[in-house]
């Protein structure tokens, strides 16, 4: 069973973000995103994560393997997880979208060098 989430950045009075299919619950995402920020810096994390196609899963210890989806459907990103091919998942969500299937949203805030969960 998946816990769908969005990793987002501020935009105007709302946000825009990328879909993440698995492990979107706060007990996984907050430590994972915090570890990425501490390791690589917020700007690199934003540039890496906010992409078309979204993510199957995020994992700061990822080895670069596209498993379990395979290379035709995804690409492994060392230190970040498994990214979908551009046409495999919804590209971007915004705070104005109907988020009926999204359970959590995580806002990457470059000005505060941090991540926080936002309510929908």
Wavefront OBJ file of the C-alpha trace (Angstrom):
o trace
v 0.000 0.000 0.000
v 1.351 3.419 -0.855
v 1.196 6.674 1.057
v 1.123 9.357 -1.632
v 2.765 12.696 -1.012
v 4.070 15.808 -2.715
v 7.447 17.458 -2.169
v 6.961 21.136 -2.967
v 8.498 24.598 -3.055
v 6.763 27.906 -2.355
v 5.106 29.659 -5.304
v 3.234 32.911 -4.767
v 0.855 32.388 -1.869
v 0.855 28.609 -2.407
v 3.224 25.926 -3.624
v 4.139 23.704 -6.591
v 5.540 20.237 -6.127
v 6.412 16.792 -7.378
v 4.504 13.583 -6.729
v 6.024 10.808 -4.561
v 4.185 7.474 -4.629
v 5.568 5.375 -1.748
v 6.416 6.011 1.917
v 4.964 9.522 2.099
v 4.183 9.325 5.808
v 5.984 11.885 8.023
v 7.970 9.279 9.970
v 9.799 8.435 6.728
v 9.740 11.649 4.714
v 10.841 14.162 7.343
v 14.050 12.269 8.267
v 14.744 11.415 4.601
v 14.337 15.002 3.380
v 16.250 16.397 6.367
v 19.145 13.995 5.686
v 19.252 15.069 2.022
v 19.252 18.765 2.987
v 22.004 18.282 5.583
v 24.104 16.283 3.107
v 23.622 18.280 -0.117
v 22.084 21.639 0.807
v 18.554 22.832 0.181
v 19.207 24.219 -3.322
v 20.574 20.893 -4.605
v 17.708 18.984 -3.008
v 15.177 21.297 -4.665
v 16.907 21.036 -8.053
v 17.030 17.241 -7.756
v 13.553 16.507 -6.403
v 11.260 19.019 -8.143
v 11.176 17.302 -11.538
v 8.613 16.251 -14.162
v 7.343 12.713 -13.720
v 7.811 12.561 -9.973
v 9.203 9.805 -7.799
v 8.321 6.234 -6.988
v 10.142 6.599 -3.671
v 12.671 8.786 -1.901
v 15.598 7.352 0.039
v 18.729 9.276 1.059
v 20.654 5.973 0.959
v 19.555 4.966 -2.554
v 22.200 3.149 -4.580
v 21.020 4.313 -8.017
v 19.070 1.189 -8.925
v 15.725 1.717 -10.723
v 14.311 -1.376 -8.962
v 11.554 -2.396 -8.622
v 10.308 -0.558 -11.730
v 13.153 -1.276 -14.143
v 15.121 1.040 -16.427
v 12.321 1.371 -18.996
v 9.961 2.926 -16.423
v 12.277 4.738 -14.032
v 15.801 5.835 -13.225
v 17.650 5.373 -9.995
v 19.202 8.508 -8.536
v 22.048 7.874 -6.100
v 21.257 9.372 -2.716
v 17.680 10.291 -3.654
v 15.602 7.318 -4.795
v 13.727 6.124 -7.871
v 12.392 8.759 -10.285
v 9.652 7.930 -12.773
v 10.134 8.392 -16.489
v 8.552 11.753 -17.384
v 5.319 10.190 -18.647
v 4.816 7.594 -15.880
v 3.148 9.730 -13.202
v 1.504 13.125 -12.752
v 4.149 15.789 -13.282
v 3.383 18.567 -10.841
v 0.732 19.430 -8.289
v -0.047 22.892 -6.925
v -1.776 24.101 -3.800
v -4.752 24.964 -6.051
v -5.250 21.378 -7.309
v -7.767 18.872 -6.004
v -5.469 16.738 -3.847
v -7.908 13.964 -3.025
v -5.289 11.241 -3.459
v -2.396 13.056 -1.747
v -2.016 12.348 1.957
v 0.926 14.620 2.863
v 2.678 17.686 1.425
v 6.253 18.615 2.372
v 7.451 22.154 1.672
v 11.155 22.699 0.971
v 11.894 26.249 2.097
v 15.180 27.584 0.736
v 14.952 30.796 2.786
v 14.807 28.767 6.015
v 17.033 25.903 4.767
v 14.414 23.468 6.010
v 11.460 21.190 5.272
v 8.064 21.185 6.958
v 4.807 19.382 6.454
v 1.967 21.657 5.337
v -1.712 21.014 5.798
v -3.964 20.761 2.787
l 1 2 3 4 5 6 7 8 9 10 11 12 13 14 15 16 17 18 19 20 21 22 23 24 25 26 27 28 29 30 31 32 33 34 35 36 37 38 39 40 41 42 43 44 45 46 47 48 49 50 51 52 53 54 55 56 57 58 59 60 61 62 63 64 65 66 67 68 69 70 71 72 73 74 75 76 77 78 79 80 81 82 83 84 85 86 87 88 89 90 91 92 93 94 95 96 97 98 99 100 101 102 103 104 105 106 107 108 109 110 111 112 113 114 115 116 117 118 119 120
